[in-house]
Amino acid sequence: IADTQQGLLVIDTSAPTTPTEIGNYATSWALGVAVSGNYVYVTDYYDGLHVVSVTDLANPVRVAYYTTRANQIAISGFYIYISTVVGGNGMPILSFAPPQHIYLPVILKSH
């Protein structure tokens, strides 16, 4: 869960009536989350995109970072789509393979 000031919260929902926080990763202002395999992609308004390994759910660890003012996120295949905050310079489309190697092949700009 992206919990703004609390960052990324890892929640155990095996008992749906009593969800329990089992891990966390601090960010400045987490807004969006996408999951792919053992990685969670967290967008942060002030602090960009964090790629976090959740192989150990109790101890999430950042494995990559991309600087941007990020809002929401979606993943499809090996591409990450990020909506930037108002006044941003378009929508970054990032590529990753493996997740630790993020690069920016294109930015979609509005006209």
N, C-alpha and C positions, 0 to 999 in steps of 0.2 A: 504494500500500500504506500502511495506517495502521501505523506502527511505533513505537507508544507514545512513548518519550522522543525518538525521532528525528523525529517528526512524519510528514508526508506524504512518501513517496518515489515518484518517477516512474521507472518501470523500462521499459527497452527490451527487449522479448521477441522481437524480429525473429529473433534467433538463440536458440531455446529452450534450448539446452544451455549458453549463456553469457549469462544475463540481466545487463544493465548498468544501474546507476543513472545517469540522465541529468539529473535535477533533483530538488529537494526544497523543502519549505516547513516551517519549524520551528513546532511547537506545544508545549504543555507536556506532554500525555499523550494522544496520538491513539489512539482506539479504533475508530472506524468510518469507512467511506468509501462514498460513492455517487457515481456519475458520470452526468452528463446533458450531452450535447453537449461543449462546450469548458470545462465547469465541473466541479470536484470539490468535493463537500461533505464536510468532515472534522469528525467529532465529537471533542471533547476533554473528558476527564473534568474537568479543572480550568478549562478556558478556552472552553467553549461550542462553537458551530457556526461554522466558517469556510467561506466560499464562495470558492473559489480558481479563478481563470482559468488554464487550462493551454493557452491559445492558443500560447504559446511554452513548449514542454515543458521546456526547460532552465531557464526562469525563471518558475516559478509565482508568481502575484500575488494576494493577497487583495483581493476586490472587495466583500465584505459580511461581516457578523458578527452573530451573535445570542447574547446572554448566557444560558447555562444550564449545568447540570452534565450533560453529555451522555455517552451510552454508545454505542448503536448507531443506525443511520439507514437509512431506506428512502425512495425517491422514487417517486411515482406521479402522472403528469400534472404539475400545477403545485403539488403538495403535498409537503411534507417531513414525515416521521414520525420522531420522535426518542424513543428510550427514555432516560429519565433515570436517574440513579443511585439506589440504595436511599435511601429517605427523601425522594425528590423529590415534587413536587406534581402528579403525573400525567404524561400523555404529551402534550407540545406537538405540535400539528399546525400547521405553518407553511405559508404560501403565498408563492409568488414568481412574478413575471412583470414584468419580466425578473429574472434572478438577483440583481441588485444591490439589489432592493427586496423585502426579506423582511418579512413581518408575521405576527402571531399572531392568526388568527381564532378558534381554539378550543383548549382543553386538556381532554383526556379524563381524568377522575378515577376512581379505584377507590372502591368503597363499602365 
